[in-house]
Amino acid sequence: MTVKELIKELREYPSDMTVTVPVDWDNVDEFGNIEVAEIEHVIEQVYPDVQFGDNEVRELMLCY
């Protein structure tokens, strides 16, 4: 997913909603709920693209 796609998706939701990520997909309770963690911050990771030469690969990481 690209940042542009993420922004488009997030615009469909109220701005005061909490953003979470699933922690353990295999641990589902009897009601179908899974453990989640709230996103605490966002960081950017930049590293050289060793496969194609001088290009950089940039990733946005949602951290909990």
CHARMM internal coordinates of N, CA and C (Angstrom, degrees):
IC EDIT
DIST 1 N 1 CA 1.4413
DIST 1 CA 1 C 1.5323
ANGL 1 N 1 CA 1 C 107.79
DIST 1 C 2 N 1.2901
ANGL 1 CA 1 C 2 N 116.26
DIHE 1 N 1 CA 1 C 2 N 137.14
DIST 2 N 2 CA 1.4597
ANGL 1 C 2 N 2 CA 121.20
DIHE 1 CA 1 C 2 N 2 CA 177.38
DIST 2 CA 2 C 1.5345
ANGL 2 N 2 CA 2 C 109.77
DIHE 1 C 2 N 2 CA 2 C -91.50
DIST 2 C 3 N 1.3255
ANGL 2 CA 2 C 3 N 116.48
DIHE 2 N 2 CA 2 C 3 N 164.06
DIST 3 N 3 CA 1.4642
ANGL 2 C 3 N 3 CA 120.92
DIHE 2 CA 2 C 3 N 3 CA 177.09
DIST 3 CA 3 C 1.5227
ANGL 3 N 3 CA 3 C 110.03
DIHE 2 C 3 N 3 CA 3 C -60.21
DIST 3 C 4 N 1.3248
ANGL 3 CA 3 C 4 N 116.80
DIHE 3 N 3 CA 3 C 4 N -40.29
DIST 4 N 4 CA 1.4686
ANGL 3 C 4 N 4 CA 120.71
DIHE 3 CA 3 C 4 N 4 CA 178.81
DIST 4 CA 4 C 1.5350
ANGL 4 N 4 CA 4 C 110.33
DIHE 3 C 4 N 4 CA 4 C -59.30
DIST 4 C 5 N 1.3201
ANGL 4 CA 4 C 5 N 117.31
DIHE 4 N 4 CA 4 C 5 N -44.58
DIST 5 N 5 CA 1.4639
ANGL 4 C 5 N 5 CA 121.41
DIHE 4 CA 4 C 5 N 5 CA 178.47
DIST 5 CA 5 C 1.5318
ANGL 5 N 5 CA 5 C 111.09
DIHE 4 C 5 N 5 CA 5 C -64.98
DIST 5 C 6 N 1.3279
ANGL 5 CA 5 C 6 N 116.32
DIHE 5 N 5 CA 5 C 6 N -39.84
DIST 6 N 6 CA 1.4567
ANGL 5 C 6 N 6 CA 120.67
DIHE 5 CA 5 C 6 N 6 CA 179.13
DIST 6 CA 6 C 1.5262
ANGL 6 N 6 CA 6 C 111.03
DIHE 5 C 6 N 6 CA 6 C -63.89
DIST 6 C 7 N 1.3270
ANGL 6 CA 6 C 7 N 116.61
DIHE 6 N 6 CA 6 C 7 N -45.90
DIST 7 N 7 CA 1.4662
ANGL 6 C 7 N 7 CA 120.74
DIHE 6 CA 6 C 7 N 7 CA 179.06
DIST 7 CA 7 C 1.5214
ANGL 7 N 7 CA 7 C 110.52
DIHE 6 C 7 N 7 CA 7 C -60.07
DIST 7 C 8 N 1.3132
ANGL 7 CA 7 C 8 N 116.93
DIHE 7 N 7 CA 7 C 8 N -44.63
DIST 8 N 8 CA 1.4686
ANGL 7 C 8 N 8 CA 120.88
DIHE 7 CA 7 C 8 N 8 CA 178.82
DIST 8 CA 8 C 1.5266
ANGL 8 N 8 CA 8 C 110.64
DIHE 7 C 8 N 8 CA 8 C -59.17
DIST 8 C 9 N 1.3064
ANGL 8 CA 8 C 9 N 116.44
DIHE 8 N 8 CA 8 C 9 N -44.09
DIST 9 N 9 CA 1.4650
ANGL 8 C 9 N 9 CA 121.19
DIHE 8 CA 8 C 9 N 9 CA 179.77
DIST 9 CA 9 C 1.5278
ANGL 9 N 9 CA 9 C 111.11
DIHE 8 C 9 N 9 CA 9 C -64.94
DIST 9 C 10 N 1.3222
ANGL 9 CA 9 C 10 N 117.21
DIHE 9 N 9 CA 9 C 10 N -44.63
DIST 10 N 10 CA 1.4592
ANGL 9 C 10 N 10 CA 120.63
DIHE 9 CA 9 C 10 N 10 CA -176.69
DIST 10 CA 10 C 1.5207
ANGL 10 N 10 CA 10 C 112.93
DIHE 9 C 10 N 10 CA 10 C -68.71
DIST 10 C 11 N 1.3044
ANGL 10 CA 10 C 11 N 118.39
DIHE 10 N 10 CA 10 C 11 N -26.39
DIST 11 N 11 CA 1.4720
ANGL 10 C 11 N 11 CA 121.09
DIHE 10 CA 10 C 11 N 11 CA 179.13
DIST 11 CA 11 C 1.5207
ANGL 11 N 11 CA 11 C 112.42
DIHE 10 C 11 N 11 CA 11 C -64.45
DIST 11 C 12 N 1.3018
ANGL 11 CA 11 C 12 N 117.75
DIHE 11 N 11 CA 11 C 12 N -17.96
DIST 12 N 12 CA 1.4655
ANGL 11 C 12 N 12 CA 121.42
DIHE 11 CA 11 C 12 N 12 CA -179.37
DIST 12 CA 12 C 1.5260
ANGL 12 N 12 CA 12 C 112.85
DIHE 11 C 12 N 12 CA 12 C -79.53
DIST 12 C 13 N 1.3357
ANGL 12 CA 12 C 13 N 117.72
DIHE 12 N 12 CA 12 C 13 N -5.86
DIST 13 N 13 CA 1.4592
ANGL 12 C 13 N 13 CA 121.71
DIHE 12 CA 12 C 13 N 13 CA -175.35
DIST 13 CA 13 C 1.5168
ANGL 13 N 13 CA 13 C 110.72
DIHE 12 C 13 N 13 CA 13 C -115.58
DIST 13 C 14 N 1.3302
ANGL 13 CA 13 C 14 N 117.29
DIHE 13 N 13 CA 13 C 14 N 154.90
DIST 14 N 14 CA 1.4666
ANGL 13 C 14 N 14 CA 120.39
DIHE 13 CA 13 C 14 N 14 CA 176.65
DIST 14 CA 14 C 1.5314
ANGL 14 N 14 CA 14 C 110.53
DIHE 13 C 14 N 14 CA 14 C -60.01
DIST 14 C 15 N 1.3289
ANGL 14 CA 14 C 15 N 115.86
DIHE 14 N 14 CA 14 C 15 N 143.63
DIST 15 N 15 CA 1.4637
ANGL 14 C 15 N 15 CA 120.48
DIHE 14 CA 14 C 15 N 15 CA -175.01
DIST 15 CA 15 C 1.5277
ANGL 15 N 15 CA 15 C 113.61
DIHE 14 C 15 N 15 CA 15 C -70.61
DIST 15 C 16 N 1.3257
ANGL 15 CA 15 C 16 N 118.22
DIHE 15 N 15 CA 15 C 16 N -13.40
DIST 16 N 16 CA 1.4624
ANGL 15 C 16 N 16 CA 120.01
DIHE 15 CA 15 C 16 N 16 CA -179.27
DIST 16 CA 16 C 1.5391
ANGL 16 N 16 CA 16 C 113.03
DIHE 15 C 16 N 16 CA 16 C -96.57
DIST 16 C 17 N 1.3262
ANGL 16 CA 16 C 17 N 117.24
DIHE 16 N 16 CA 16 C 17 N 6.87
DIST 17 N 17 CA 1.4671
ANGL 16 C 17 N 17 CA 120.18
DIHE 16 CA 16 C 17 N 17 CA 177.87
DIST 17 CA 17 C 1.5210
ANGL 17 N 17 CA 17 C 110.43
DIHE 16 C 17 N 17 CA 17 C -71.62
DIST 17 C 18 N 1.3286
ANGL 17 CA 17 C 18 N 116.43
DIHE 17 N 17 CA 17 C 18 N 149.88
DIST 18 N 18 CA 1.4542
ANGL 17 C 18 N 18 CA 122.30
DIHE 17 CA 17 C 18 N 18 CA 176.36
DIST 18 CA 18 C 1.5244
ANGL 18 N 18 CA 18 C 109.21
DIHE 17 C 18 N 18 CA 18 C -86.10
DIST 18 C 19 N 1.3263
ANGL 18 CA 18 C 19 N 116.59
DIHE 18 N 18 CA 18 C 19 N 138.54
DIST 19 N 19 CA 1.4601
ANGL 18 C 19 N 19 CA 121.26
DIHE 18 CA 18 C 19 N 19 CA 177.50
DIST 19 CA 19 C 1.5220
ANGL 19 N 19 CA 19 C 108.18
DIHE 18 C 19 N 19 CA 19 C -100.15
DIST 19 C 20 N 1.3195
ANGL 19 CA 19 C 20 N 116.40
DIHE 19 N 19 CA 19 C 20 N 125.45
DIST 20 N 20 CA 1.4631
ANGL 19 C 20 N 20 CA 122.11
DIHE 19 CA 19 C 20 N 20 CA -179.27
DIST 20 CA 20 C 1.5234
ANGL 20 N 20 CA 20 C 110.14
DIHE 19 C 20 N 20 CA 20 C -129.40
DIST 20 C 21 N 1.3184
ANGL 20 CA 20 C 21 N 114.71
DIHE 20 N 20 CA 20 C 21 N 163.95
DIST 21 N 21 CA 1.4631
ANGL 20 C 21 N 21 CA 120.96
DIHE 20 CA 20 C 21 N 21 CA 173.96
DIST 21 CA 21 C 1.5250
ANGL 21 N 21 CA 21 C 108.02
DIHE 20 C 21 N 21 CA 21 C -129.24
DIST 21 C 22 N 1.3244
ANGL 21 CA 21 C 22 N 117.36
DIHE 21 N 21 CA 21 C 22 N 143.96
DIST 22 N 22 CA 1.4672
ANGL 21 C 22 N 22 CA 120.06
DIHE 21 CA 21 C 22 N 22 CA 176.82
DIST 22 CA 22 C 1.5292
ANGL 22 N 22 CA 22 C 110.42
DIHE 21 C 22 N 22 CA 22 C -65.03
DIST 22 C 23 N 1.3275
ANGL 22 CA 22 C 23 N 115.76
DIHE 22 N 22 CA 22 C 23 N 139.75
DIST 23 N 23 CA 1.4580
ANGL 22 C 23 N 23 CA 120.61
DIHE 22 CA 22 C 23 N 23 CA -179.44
DIST 23 CA 23 C 1.5311
ANGL 23 N 23 CA 23 C 111.00
DIHE 22 C 23 N 23 CA 23 C -99.83
DIST 23 C 24 N 1.3139
ANGL 23 CA 23 C 24 N 116.46
DIHE 23 N 23 CA 23 C 24 N -40.67
DIST 24 N 24 CA 1.4704
ANGL 23 C 24 N 24 CA 119.87
DIHE 23 CA 23 C 24 N 24 CA -175.59
DIST 24 CA 24 C 1.5277
ANGL 24 N 24 CA 24 C 109.67
DIHE 23 C 24 N 24 CA 24 C -140.88
DIST 24 C 25 N 1.3197
ANGL 24 CA 24 C 25 N 116.40
DIHE 24 N 24 CA 24 C 25 N 95.24
DIST 25 N 25 CA 1.4694
ANGL 24 C 25 N 25 CA 121.47
DIHE 24 CA 24 C 25 N 25 CA -178.28
DIST 25 CA 25 C 1.5275
ANGL 25 N 25 CA 25 C 112.63
DIHE 24 C 25 N 25 CA 25 C -63.52
DIST 25 C 26 N 1.3153
ANGL 25 CA 25 C 26 N 117.62
DIHE 25 N 25 CA 25 C 26 N -24.30
DIST 26 N 26 CA 1.4621
ANGL 25 C 26 N 26 CA 120.91
DIHE 25 CA 25 C 26 N 26 CA -176.51
DIST 26 CA 26 C 1.5244
ANGL 26 N 26 CA 26 C 113.51
DIHE 25 C 26 N 26 CA 26 C -85.53
DIST 26 C 27 N 1.3174
ANGL 26 CA 26 C 27 N 117.16
DIHE 26 N 26 CA 26 C 27 N -9.72
DIST 27 N 27 CA 1.4562
ANGL 26 C 27 N 27 CA 120.88
DIHE 26 CA 26 C 27 N 27 CA -176.15
DIST 27 CA 27 C 1.5292
ANGL 27 N 27 CA 27 C 109.73
DIHE 26 C 27 N 27 CA 27 C -108.45
DIST 27 C 28 N 1.3306
ANGL 27 CA 27 C 28 N 116.61
DIHE 27 N 27 CA 27 C 28 N 79.66
DIST 28 N 28 CA 1.4645
ANGL 27 C 28 N 28 CA 122.93
DIHE 27 CA 27 C 28 N 28 CA -178.56
DIST 28 CA 28 C 1.5245
ANGL 28 N 28 CA 28 C 108.63
DIHE 27 C 28 N 28 CA 28 C -102.85
DIST 28 C 29 N 1.3610
ANGL 28 CA 28 C 29 N 116.36
DIHE 28 N 28 CA 28 C 29 N 131.65
DIST 29 N 29 CA 1.4598
ANGL 28 C 29 N 29 CA 118.16
DIHE 28 CA 28 C 29 N 29 CA 179.09
DIST 29 CA 29 C 1.5324
ANGL 29 N 29 CA 29 C 111.08
DIHE 28 C 29 N 29 CA 29 C -79.90
DIST 29 C 30 N 1.3275
ANGL 29 CA 29 C 30 N 116.40
DIHE 29 N 29 CA 29 C 30 N -178.36
DIST 30 N 30 CA 1.4705
ANGL 29 C 30 N 30 CA 120.94
DIHE 29 CA 29 C 30 N 30 CA -175.64
DIST 30 CA 30 C 1.5211
ANGL 30 N 30 CA 30 C 113.40
DIHE 29 C 30 N 30 CA 30 C -66.99
DIST 30 C 31 N 1.3346
ANGL 30 CA 30 C 31 N 118.06
DIHE 30 N 30 CA 30 C 31 N -13.67
DIST 31 N 31 CA 1.4589
ANGL 30 C 31 N 31 CA 121.93
DIHE 30 CA 30 C 31 N 31 CA 178.93
DIST 31 CA 31 C 1.5280
ANGL 31 N 31 CA 31 C 112.43
DIHE 30 C 31 N 31 CA 31 C -99.82
DIST 31 C 32 N 1.3323
ANGL 31 CA 31 C 32 N 117.10
DIHE 31 N 31 CA 31 C 32 N 2.05
DIST 32 N 32 CA 1.4627
ANGL 31 C 32 N 32 CA 121.05
DIHE 31 CA 31 C 32 N 32 CA -179.71
DIST 32 CA 32 C 1.5107
ANGL 32 N 32 CA 32 C 114.36
DIHE 31 C 32 N 32 CA 32 C 87.00
DIST 32 C 33 N 1.3400
ANGL 32 CA 32 C 33 N 117.55
DIHE 32 N 32 CA 32 C 33 N 8.57
DIST 33 N 33 CA 1.4566
ANGL 32 C 33 N 33 CA 121.42
DIHE 32 CA 32 C 33 N 33 CA 179.40
DIST 33 CA 33 C 1.5284
ANGL 33 N 33 CA 33 C 110.62
DIHE 32 C 33 N 33 CA 33 C -84.16
DIST 33 C 34 N 1.3263
ANGL 33 CA 33 C 34 N 115.65
DIHE 33 N 33 CA 33 C 34 N 145.87
DIST 34 N 34 CA 1.4617
ANGL 33 C 34 N 34 CA 120.26
DIHE 33 CA 33 C 34 N 34 CA 175.06
DIST 34 CA 34 C 1.5186
ANGL 34 N 34 CA 34 C 109.11
DIHE 33 C 34 N 34 CA 34 C -122.09
DIST 34 C 35 N 1.3329
ANGL 34 CA 34 C 35 N 115.59
DIHE 34 N 34 CA 34 C 35 N 157.08
DIST 35 N 35 CA 1.4573
ANGL 34 C 35 N 35 CA 120.48
DIHE 34 CA 34 C 35 N 35 CA 178.84
DIST 35 CA 35 C 1.5261
ANGL 35 N 35 CA 35 C 109.42
DIHE 34 C 35 N 35 CA 35 C -70.30
DIST 35 C 36 N 1.3308
ANGL 35 CA 35 C 36 N 115.80
DIHE 35 N 35 CA 35 C 36 N 134.28
DIST 36 N 36 CA 1.4586
ANGL 35 C 36 N 36 CA 121.23
DIHE 35 CA 35 C 36 N 36 CA 179.19
DIST 36 CA 36 C 1.5221
ANGL 36 N 36 CA 36 C 109.67
DIHE 35 C 36 N 36 CA 36 C -128.04
DIST 36 C 37 N 1.3323
ANGL 36 CA 36 C 37 N 115.61
DIHE 36 N 36 CA 36 C 37 N 160.69
DIST 37 N 37 CA 1.4631
ANGL 36 C 37 N 37 CA 122.63
DIHE 36 CA 36 C 37 N 37 CA 174.40
DIST 37 CA 37 C 1.5151
ANGL 37 N 37 CA 37 C 108.16
DIHE 36 C 37 N 37 CA 37 C -126.20
DIST 37 C 38 N 1.3372
ANGL 37 CA 37 C 38 N 116.48
DIHE 37 N 37 CA 37 C 38 N 141.90
DIST 38 N 38 CA 1.4571
ANGL 37 C 38 N 38 CA 120.73
DIHE 37 CA 37 C 38 N 38 CA 178.62
DIST 38 CA 38 C 1.5285
ANGL 38 N 38 CA 38 C 110.28
DIHE 37 C 38 N 38 CA 38 C -77.04
DIST 38 C 39 N 1.3326
ANGL 38 CA 38 C 39 N 116.37
DIHE 38 N 38 CA 38 C 39 N 142.07
DIST 39 N 39 CA 1.4597
ANGL 38 C 39 N 39 CA 121.52
DIHE 38 CA 38 C 39 N 39 CA 174.08
DIST 39 CA 39 C 1.5240
ANGL 39 N 39 CA 39 C 107.69
DIHE 38 C 39 N 39 CA 39 C -68.86
DIST 39 C 40 N 1.3283
ANGL 39 CA 39 C 40 N 117.18
DIHE 39 N 39 CA 39 C 40 N 124.45
DIST 40 N 40 CA 1.4608
ANGL 39 C 40 N 40 CA 120.78
DIHE 39 CA 39 C 40 N 40 CA -178.56
DIST 40 CA 40 C 1.5180
ANGL 40 N 40 CA 40 C 112.67
DIHE 39 C 40 N 40 CA 40 C -99.56
DIST 40 C 41 N 1.3117
ANGL 40 CA 40 C 41 N 117.28
DIHE 40 N 40 CA 40 C 41 N -32.76
DIST 41 N 41 CA 1.4588
ANGL 40 C 41 N 41 CA 119.93
DIHE 40 CA 40 C 41 N 41 CA 178.79
DIST 41 CA 41 C 1.5241
ANGL 41 N 41 CA 41 C 110.27
DIHE 40 C 41 N 41 CA 41 C -160.77
DIST 41 C 42 N 1.3137
ANGL 41 CA 41 C 42 N 114.84
DIHE 41 N 41 CA 41 C 42 N 167.43
DIST 42 N 42 CA 1.4655
ANGL 41 C 42 N 42 CA 122.63
DIHE 41 CA 41 C 42 N 42 CA -178.81
DIST 42 CA 42 C 1.5233
ANGL 42 N 42 CA 42 C 107.14
DIHE 41 C 42 N 42 CA 42 C -121.83
DIST 42 C 43 N 1.3231
ANGL 42 CA 42 C 43 N 116.74
DIHE 42 N 42 CA 42 C 43 N 134.41
DIST 43 N 43 CA 1.4613
ANGL 42 C 43 N 43 CA 120.14
DIHE 42 CA 42 C 43 N 43 CA 176.61
DIST 43 CA 43 C 1.5238
ANGL 43 N 43 CA 43 C 109.38
DIHE 42 C 43 N 43 CA 43 C -130.06
DIST 43 C 44 N 1.3051
ANGL 43 CA 43 C 44 N 114.49
DIHE 43 N 43 CA 43 C 44 N 157.75
DIST 44 N 44 CA 1.4612
ANGL 43 C 44 N 44 CA 121.17
DIHE 43 CA 43 C 44 N 44 CA 178.32
DIST 44 CA 44 C 1.5208
ANGL 44 N 44 CA 44 C 108.38
DIHE 43 C 44 N 44 CA 44 C -110.33
DIST 44 C 45 N 1.3019
ANGL 44 CA 44 C 45 N 116.20
DIHE 44 N 44 CA 44 C 45 N 135.50
DIST 45 N 45 CA 1.4621
ANGL 44 C 45 N 45 CA 122.16
DIHE 44 CA 44 C 45 N 45 CA 176.67
DIST 45 CA 45 C 1.5183
ANGL 45 N 45 CA 45 C 107.88
DIHE 44 C 45 N 45 CA 45 C -117.01
DIST 45 C 46 N 1.3326
ANGL 45 CA 45 C 46 N 115.87
DIHE 45 N 45 CA 45 C 46 N 128.91
DIST 46 N 46 CA 1.4570
ANGL 45 C 46 N 46 CA 121.62
DIHE 45 CA 45 C 46 N 46 CA 179.71
DIST 46 CA 46 C 1.5228
ANGL 46 N 46 CA 46 C 107.70
DIHE 45 C 46 N 46 CA 46 C -124.54
DIST 46 C 47 N 1.3149
ANGL 46 CA 46 C 47 N 116.12
DIHE 46 N 46 CA 46 C 47 N 130.18
DIST 47 N 47 CA 1.4604
ANGL 46 C 47 N 47 CA 119.63
DIHE 46 CA 46 C 47 N 47 CA 177.45
DIST 47 CA 47 C 1.5182
ANGL 47 N 47 CA 47 C 109.40
DIHE 46 C 47 N 47 CA 47 C -147.78
DIST 47 C 48 N 1.3391
ANGL 47 CA 47 C 48 N 117.43
DIHE 47 N 47 CA 47 C 48 N 155.95
DIST 48 N 48 CA 1.4659
ANGL 47 C 48 N 48 CA 120.14
DIHE 47 CA 47 C 48 N 48 CA -179.34
DIST 48 CA 48 C 1.5187
ANGL 48 N 48 CA 48 C 111.17
DIHE 47 C 48 N 48 CA 48 C -68.25
DIST 48 C 49 N 1.3079
ANGL 48 CA 48 C 49 N 115.92
DIHE 48 N 48 CA 48 C 49 N 143.76
DIST 49 N 49 CA 1.4611
ANGL 48 C 49 N 49 CA 121.93
DIHE 48 CA 48 C 49 N 49 CA 176.37
DIST 49 CA 49 C 1.5268
ANGL 49 N 49 CA 49 C 107.18
DIHE 48 C 49 N 49 CA 49 C -86.36
DIST 49 C 50 N 1.3210
ANGL 49 CA 49 C 50 N 116.96
DIHE 49 N 49 CA 49 C 50 N 95.13
DIST 50 N 50 CA 1.4646
ANGL 49 C 50 N 50 CA 121.19
DIHE 49 CA 49 C 50 N 50 CA -175.60
DIST 50 CA 50 C 1.5275
ANGL 50 N 50 CA 50 C 112.51
DIHE 49 C 50 N 50 CA 50 C -68.77
DIST 50 C 51 N 1.3078
ANGL 50 CA 50 C 51 N 117.12
DIHE 50 N 50 CA 50 C 51 N -19.82
DIST 51 N 51 CA 1.4577
ANGL 50 C 51 N 51 CA 120.09
DIHE 50 CA 50 C 51 N 51 CA -179.00
DIST 51 CA 51 C 1.5252
ANGL 51 N 51 CA 51 C 112.08
DIHE 50 C 51 N 51 CA 51 C -76.24
DIST 51 C 52 N 1.3347
ANGL 51 CA 51 C 52 N 117.43
DIHE 51 N 51 CA 51 C 52 N -36.91
DIST 52 N 52 CA 1.4594
ANGL 51 C 52 N 52 CA 120.04
DIHE 51 CA 51 C 52 N 52 CA -173.43
DIST 52 CA 52 C 1.5272
ANGL 52 N 52 CA 52 C 113.89
DIHE 51 C 52 N 52 CA 52 C -117.38
DIST 52 C 53 N 1.3089
ANGL 52 CA 52 C 53 N 118.71
DIHE 52 N 52 CA 52 C 53 N 16.66
DIST 53 N 53 CA 1.4589
ANGL 52 C 53 N 53 CA 119.93
DIHE 52 CA 52 C 53 N 53 CA 172.96
DIST 53 CA 53 C 1.5056
ANGL 53 N 53 CA 53 C 115.21
DIHE 52 C 53 N 53 CA 53 C 99.15
DIST 53 C 54 N 1.3417
ANGL 53 CA 53 C 54 N 116.07
DIHE 53 N 53 CA 53 C 54 N -126.11
DIST 54 N 54 CA 1.4557
ANGL 53 C 54 N 54 CA 121.70
DIHE 53 CA 53 C 54 N 54 CA -169.32
DIST 54 CA 54 C 1.5245
ANGL 54 N 54 CA 54 C 115.06
DIHE 53 C 54 N 54 CA 54 C -82.51
DIST 54 C 55 N 1.3036
ANGL 54 CA 54 C 55 N 119.17
DIHE 54 N 54 CA 54 C 55 N -4.27
DIST 55 N 55 CA 1.4599
ANGL 54 C 55 N 55 CA 121.40
DIHE 54 CA 54 C 55 N 55 CA -178.08
DIST 55 CA 55 C 1.5206
ANGL 55 N 55 CA 55 C 110.92
DIHE 54 C 55 N 55 CA 55 C -68.85
DIST 55 C 56 N 1.3197
ANGL 55 CA 55 C 56 N 115.08
DIHE 55 N 55 CA 55 C 56 N 152.17
DIST 56 N 56 CA 1.4533
ANGL 55 C 56 N 56 CA 120.68
DIHE 55 CA 55 C 56 N 56 CA 174.19
DIST 56 CA 56 C 1.5127
ANGL 56 N 56 CA 56 C 109.53
DIHE 55 C 56 N 56 CA 56 C -104.60
DIST 56 C 57 N 1.3134
ANGL 56 CA 56 C 57 N 115.73
DIHE 56 N 56 CA 56 C 57 N 146.80
DIST 57 N 57 CA 1.4459
ANGL 56 C 57 N 57 CA 121.70
DIHE 56 CA 56 C 57 N 57 CA 173.75
DIST 57 CA 57 C 1.5262
ANGL 57 N 57 CA 57 C 106.16
DIHE 56 C 57 N 57 CA 57 C -106.32
DIST 57 C 58 N 1.3243
ANGL 57 CA 57 C 58 N 116.54
DIHE 57 N 57 CA 57 C 58 N 128.69
DIST 58 N 58 CA 1.4646
ANGL 57 C 58 N 58 CA 121.42
DIHE 57 CA 57 C 58 N 58 CA -179.72
DIST 58 CA 58 C 1.5228
ANGL 58 N 58 CA 58 C 108.29
DIHE 57 C 58 N 58 CA 58 C -118.49
DIST 58 C 59 N 1.3134
ANGL 58 CA 58 C 59 N 114.95
DIHE 58 N 58 CA 58 C 59 N 131.34
DIST 59 N 59 CA 1.4609
ANGL 58 C 59 N 59 CA 121.00
DIHE 58 CA 58 C 59 N 59 CA 179.20
DIST 59 CA 59 C 1.5262
ANGL 59 N 59 CA 59 C 109.77
DIHE 58 C 59 N 59 CA 59 C -126.46
DIST 59 C 60 N 1.2975
ANGL 59 CA 59 C 60 N 115.98
DIHE 59 N 59 CA 59 C 60 N 143.68
DIST 60 N 60 CA 1.4555
ANGL 59 C 60 N 60 CA 123.09
DIHE 59 CA 59 C 60 N 60 CA 174.18
DIST 60 CA 60 C 1.5175
ANGL 60 N 60 CA 60 C 106.32
DIHE 59 C 60 N 60 CA 60 C -104.05
DIST 60 C 61 N 1.3112
ANGL 60 CA 60 C 61 N 116.95
DIHE 60 N 60 CA 60 C 61 N 124.78
DIST 61 N 61 CA 1.4670
ANGL 60 C 61 N 61 CA 120.35
DIHE 60 CA 60 C 61 N 61 CA -177.52
DIST 61 CA 61 C 1.5217
ANGL 61 N 61 CA 61 C 110.07
DIHE 60 C 61 N 61 CA 61 C -116.53
DIST 61 C 62 N 1.3224
ANGL 61 CA 61 C 62 N 115.82
DIHE 61 N 61 CA 61 C 62 N 129.05
DIST 62 N 62 CA 1.4489
ANGL 61 C 62 N 62 CA 122.95
DIHE 61 CA 61 C 62 N 62 CA 175.84
DIST 62 CA 62 C 1.5144
ANGL 62 N 62 CA 62 C 106.55
DIHE 61 C 62 N 62 CA 62 C -92.89
DIST 62 C 63 N 1.3206
ANGL 62 CA 62 C 63 N 117.62
DIHE 62 N 62 CA 62 C 63 N 118.57
DIST 63 N 63 CA 1.4693
ANGL 62 C 63 N 63 CA 121.45
DIHE 62 CA 62 C 63 N 63 CA -172.46
DIST 63 CA 63 C 1.5225
ANGL 63 N 63 CA 63 C 111.83
DIHE 62 C 63 N 63 CA 63 C -110.79
DIST 63 C 64 N 1.2917
ANGL 63 CA 63 C 64 N 115.38
DIHE 63 N 63 CA 63 C 64 N 144.86
DIST 64 N 64 CA 1.4605
ANGL 63 C 64 N 64 CA 121.08
DIHE 63 CA 63 C 64 N 64 CA 176.25
DIST 64 CA 64 C 1.4970
ANGL 64 N 64 CA 64 C 110.86
DIHE 63 C 64 N 64 CA 64 C -125.83
END
COOR INIT
IC SEED 1 N 1 CA 1 C
IC BUILD
